[in-house]
Amino acid sequence: MRHPFRDRSRAIQFASLLLICGGVRVAAASAFAAQVRAPAADAHAWQQESGSNADASFNSGAQLAVMVHDASGSPIAAAAMVHVYREGTTPSGQAATSNGRAMFVLTPLGNFTVVVEAAGYQTARKDVSLPTAQRAQIDIFLRRDLSAGAATDVAGGVPGRPVLAPKAKEAFEKGLQALGADKLENAEKFVSEAMRLAPGHPDVLYVRGVLYLKEREWVHAQEALEKATQLDPGHARAYAALGMARLDLGKYEAAITPLEKALQLDAAVGWEAQWSLARACYRVGRYDHALKTSQGALEASKGKAPQIALLVAQSLTAVGRYEEAAAELRKFVKEHGDYAEATTARRWLQKLEASGKIDSPRQEARKMK
């Protein structure tokens, strides 16, 4: 049975798959994170830019300075990697800090999530809205990671992560930029170059897999992402993307394991992974799990994908909770009547009424008298 809102969910899935590169294990944001503020009026500081997109024209986007501090408030001495994602998922750039600072020119404009990781510290993230061409600065404070086995040598970058050679790194970052701008031809060029130079790097394989997914090359995507997870068993985003690739191949049972693994490794991997897991569970008849997971995805999406409510309604129907399913469908029609899926929701309501599983509005009105 074709999923009633497969095309829209695939489009959102593609957006979601442009996820964290570099194997970031996203932890809760540091409690010390400061508020976004206007940058200091130090023109020289703005010229000390790092990151492959630093030479972009200011007129083409917003300039964002990311200042990374340790718990004392001093610029972090260790090398930290800063990743920036538009709308929380689409990679817009990454750069290593220099004297605790990383600079970006971000296009297109919008809402961004900044993720910072450094060896020996907890990963931190922070959101910033840049709706217009402007200059902004955010401060992120890192706390020491005191968990068992945490790295004590903070000078060598993220523990256990292979370092890309300069040319491979340049191609990789340009590929990220092209993916973020949805310029697939350019992305293909740079990602292919990164693959030639670093074919065994898990992050390069991950981005290669994401690009294949954008190109609807499901089998090739699966192959690249399987290699990425084998090389880096802790790469939550690669597991999530692998599960989505298998989902598109119709391998529903096989999709469940990597999606569950992704969420186990990193609960913040995203509501898209939850939604995909719910879809896979529904297709194999695990309706209770599909219901719980789709409800979690709908809540976590914070209104970005209201059509998840249709999967919630499907799952409620499958477990015999018809009135609750009808309530979800009516709410969706009322709040999102302009969506194409609203037609599907209305049709489901009519079928539930015709089958006698729920009361029609007229019957409900009579009961109220």
C-alpha atoms as one frame of an Amber mdcrd trajectory, in Angstrom:
protein
   0.000   0.000   0.000   1.422   3.352  -1.009   1.885   5.679   1.933  -0.779
   8.446   1.633   1.714  11.238   2.048   4.875   9.599   0.756   5.921  12.349
  -1.642   5.789  15.121   0.960   7.477  12.948   3.576  10.261  12.098   1.140
  10.803  15.787   0.406  11.074  16.521   4.113  13.274  13.471   4.537  15.682
  14.824   1.929  15.881  18.082   3.815  16.459  16.219   7.038  19.178  14.036
   5.589  21.466  17.000   5.059  22.428  16.472   8.663  25.405  16.869  10.895
  28.616  15.905   9.152  31.685  15.071  11.134  29.893  12.512  13.269  28.779
  15.026  15.857  27.221  13.377  18.887  24.722  16.073  19.786  24.331  16.404
  23.538  22.145  18.859  25.430  23.164  22.449  24.939  25.393  23.874  27.618
  23.529  25.576  30.422  26.090  28.322  30.243  25.187  29.312  26.661  24.947
  33.079  26.354  22.369  35.046  24.403  22.973  36.124  20.810  24.436  39.578
  20.796  25.739  42.074  18.309  29.425  41.499  17.509  32.100  43.679  18.992
  33.042  46.625  16.847  36.403  45.133  15.982  36.834  45.171  12.229  40.093
  43.258  12.476  38.414  40.417  14.327  35.917  40.041  11.518  38.760  39.686
   9.061  40.247  36.737  10.973  37.803  34.323   9.412  38.060  30.561   9.330
  35.990  28.136   7.276  35.771  27.583   3.554  32.920  30.048   3.132  34.629
  32.938   4.843  35.539  34.677   1.613  31.908  35.050   0.527  30.535  38.511
   0.000  28.693  39.958   2.992  25.946  41.140   0.660  25.150  37.512  -0.215
  24.236  36.509   3.330  24.687  37.009   7.026  28.030  36.964   8.829  28.069
  34.885  11.963  30.897  34.868  14.492  30.918  31.900  16.862  32.947  32.418
  20.027  33.705  29.225  21.949  34.636  29.522  25.631  35.570  27.139  28.390
  33.689  27.169  31.688  35.842  30.036  32.981  34.726  32.267  30.140  38.110
  32.332  28.394  38.368  31.480  24.695  38.851  27.744  24.488  42.481  26.799
  24.008  41.727  23.424  22.450  40.829  23.050  18.809  37.041  22.906  18.491
  35.006  22.059  15.421  32.004  24.273  14.708  29.175  23.079  12.454  26.334
  25.305  11.255  23.032  23.919   9.974  20.189  25.866   8.392  16.776  24.984
   9.831  18.579  22.617  12.178  19.551  20.051   9.575  20.922  21.408   6.302
  24.705  21.880   6.551  25.766  25.441   5.825  29.410  25.213   6.816  31.942
  23.953   9.283  35.219  25.329  10.559  37.822  24.782  13.227  38.218  27.529
  15.803  41.190  29.861  15.877  41.711  31.479  19.270  38.229  30.280  20.141
  36.593  31.931  17.119  35.044  30.605  13.927  33.495  32.810  11.261  30.840
  32.055   8.648  29.013  33.811   5.838  25.657  32.066   5.632  23.457  31.793
   2.560  20.574  31.457   2.172  19.301  33.254   5.250  17.048  31.686   7.856
  17.208  29.899  11.190  20.426  28.116  12.072  21.692  25.651  14.634  25.325
  25.837  15.688  26.937  22.663  17.039  30.361  22.702  18.688  32.477  19.691
  19.618  35.935  19.472  21.132  37.844  16.547  22.589  37.368  16.284  26.321
  34.285  18.547  26.333  30.568  17.960  26.106  29.111  18.782  22.720  27.025
  21.968  22.776  24.505  23.496  20.415  22.679  26.775  20.070  20.051  28.245
  17.739  20.266  31.625  16.044  17.856  33.387  13.685  19.348  35.394  10.810
  16.416  36.513   8.641  18.285  39.422   7.034  21.805  40.222   5.880  23.529
  41.235   9.088  26.437  40.606  11.413  25.821  38.591  14.542  27.840  36.843
  17.206  26.966  34.003  19.524  28.923  32.712  22.495  28.994  29.039  23.347
  30.436  27.776  26.625  31.720  24.221  26.790  31.864  22.059  29.880  34.342
  19.296  30.530  33.180  15.784  29.731  33.840  13.859  32.942  32.228  10.627
  31.761  34.199   7.423  31.867  36.610   7.114  28.999  36.413  10.752  27.977
  39.543  11.959  26.248  42.012  13.871  28.366  44.165  15.112  25.528  42.233
  18.038  24.096  44.854  19.188  21.657  44.258  16.650  18.955  40.673  17.343
  17.968  37.718  15.010  18.319  38.862  11.662  19.739  38.898   8.742  17.346
  37.985  10.799  14.295  40.345  10.587  11.326  41.586  13.937  10.079  41.039
  14.885   6.447  44.062  16.031   4.481  43.843  19.681   3.360  42.734  19.010
  -0.233  40.168  16.430   0.842  38.918  18.772   3.549  38.527  21.591   1.050
  36.548  19.402  -1.368  34.445  18.036   1.495  33.541  21.504   2.775  32.702
  22.757  -0.716  30.499  19.718  -1.150  28.710  20.619   2.094  28.146  24.160
   0.867  26.737  22.940  -2.437  24.437  20.486  -0.674  23.260  23.218   1.662
  22.395  25.398  -1.324  20.806  22.398  -3.102  23.257  22.757  -5.991  23.497
  19.068  -6.758  25.759  19.365  -9.793  28.395  21.236  -7.795  27.900  18.928
  -4.836  28.497  15.911  -7.065  31.729  17.436  -8.316  33.185  18.221  -4.888
  31.913  15.151  -3.059  33.318  12.924  -5.805  36.669  14.671  -5.383  36.532
  14.166  -1.617  35.734  10.485  -2.198  38.719  10.161  -4.528  41.028  11.702
  -1.953  39.563  10.088   1.174  37.447   7.062   0.182  37.657   5.527   3.654
  36.602   8.525   5.722  33.209   7.957   7.406  32.097  11.573   7.078  32.890
  11.642   3.370  30.998   8.377   2.904  28.095   9.811   4.889  27.863  12.908
   2.685  28.220  10.699  -0.403  25.254   8.683   0.865  23.202  11.800   1.505
  23.915  13.050  -1.999  22.837   9.701  -3.444  19.592  10.033  -1.510  19.049
  13.505  -2.945  19.588  11.942  -6.367  17.162   9.107  -5.532  19.904   6.528
  -5.941  18.683   4.403  -3.042  20.910   1.352  -3.582  24.103   3.390  -3.894
  23.059   5.440  -0.865  22.591   2.276   1.166  26.041   0.994   0.176  27.822
   4.236   1.086  26.005   4.603   4.392  26.595   0.992   5.385  30.332   1.598
   4.898  30.132   4.804   6.944  28.523   2.999   9.881  31.018   0.155   9.671
  33.937   2.597   9.814  32.327   4.697  12.558  29.889   2.635  14.673  29.074
   5.771  16.676  27.906   7.871  13.705  24.257   8.418  14.649  23.447  10.515
  11.570  24.801   7.866   9.214  22.606   5.236  10.896  19.581   7.513  10.530
  20.284   8.115   6.854  20.859   4.390   6.292  17.477   3.615   7.805  15.820
   6.175   5.541  17.554   4.699   2.488  16.250   1.248   3.347  12.810   2.693
   3.924  12.805   4.116   0.410  13.891   0.721  -0.900  10.876  -0.867   0.773
  13.093  -2.762   3.224  10.915  -1.860   6.176  12.113  -4.477   8.642  15.752
  -3.786   7.770  15.186  -0.041   8.199  14.130  -0.388  11.823  17.503  -1.488
  13.247  19.634   1.475  12.028  16.916   3.981  12.905  16.657   2.608  16.427
  20.451   2.602  16.639  20.597   6.245  15.588  18.149   7.286  18.288  19.952
   5.155  20.854  23.290   6.779  20.037  21.888  10.284  19.980  18.377  11.094
  21.133  18.777  14.504  19.482  19.341  12.961  16.067  16.011  14.443  15.023
  12.289  13.989  14.701  12.817  12.942  11.079  14.461   9.732  12.265  11.548
   9.155  14.658   9.061   9.694  11.856  10.917   7.280   9.581  11.065   4.695
  12.362   7.323   5.064  12.940   6.635   4.578   9.232   8.789   1.444   9.121
   7.104   0.018  12.220   3.664   0.681  10.783   4.528  -1.079   7.547   5.604
  -4.257   9.382   2.582  -4.263  11.675   4.198  -2.987  14.864   1.346  -0.586
  15.435   1.868   0.172  19.120   5.464   1.163  18.464   4.424   3.122  15.381
   1.896   5.038  17.460   4.295   5.910  20.262   7.085   6.904  17.899   4.898
   8.957  15.552   3.422  10.837  18.511   6.947  11.604  19.693   7.964  12.757
  16.214   4.914  15.001  15.910   5.669  16.668  19.231   9.400  16.998  18.545
   8.843  18.516  15.091   7.230  21.579  16.710   4.904  22.189  13.781   7.484
  21.720  11.010   5.753  18.590   9.684   2.098  18.590  10.784   1.364  15.776
   8.334   2.923  13.369  10.818  -0.524  13.576  12.437  -1.856  11.392   9.621
   0.518   8.606  10.630  -0.580   9.077  14.230  -4.191   8.710  13.071  -3.315
   5.633  11.011  -1.655   4.034  14.016  -4.555   4.912  16.322  -6.939   3.315
  13.856  -4.765   0.199  13.659  -4.939  -0.291  17.434  -8.691   0.310  17.535
  -8.708   3.807  19.047 -11.079   5.229  16.450 -12.374   8.319  18.205  -8.837
   9.475  18.976  -7.887   8.885  15.345 -10.870  10.957  14.235  -9.872  13.744
  16.603  -6.382  13.851  15.058  -7.820  13.939  11.538 -10.324  16.681  12.354
  -7.625  18.770  13.990  -5.402  18.373  10.938  -8.196  19.377   8.551  -9.096
  22.387  10.692  -5.535  23.668  11.090  -4.033  22.598   7.749  -6.927  22.507
   5.318  -4.706  23.933   2.572  -2.385  20.916   2.656  -2.843  18.259  -0.014
  -3.030  15.678   2.782  -6.218  17.328   4.067  -8.103  15.579   1.264  -6.774
  12.245   2.510  -7.753  13.129   6.082 -11.313  13.972   5.028 -11.564  10.718
   3.105 -10.409   8.732   6.167 -13.002  10.467   8.313 -15.738   9.580   5.846
 -14.657   5.930   5.862 -14.607   5.806   9.659 -18.105   7.302   9.747 -19.422
   4.974   7.021 -18.071   1.941   8.863 -19.804   3.011  12.065 -16.549   3.209
  13.985 -17.125   6.870  14.808 -20.163   9.116  14.979 -20.812  11.610  12.237
 -20.939  15.298  13.229 -24.751  15.121  12.996 -24.876  12.119  15.339 -22.565
  13.849  17.768 -24.751  16.947  17.706 -27.830  14.873  18.527 -26.038  13.276
  21.454 -25.199  16.702  22.808 -28.868  17.712  22.971
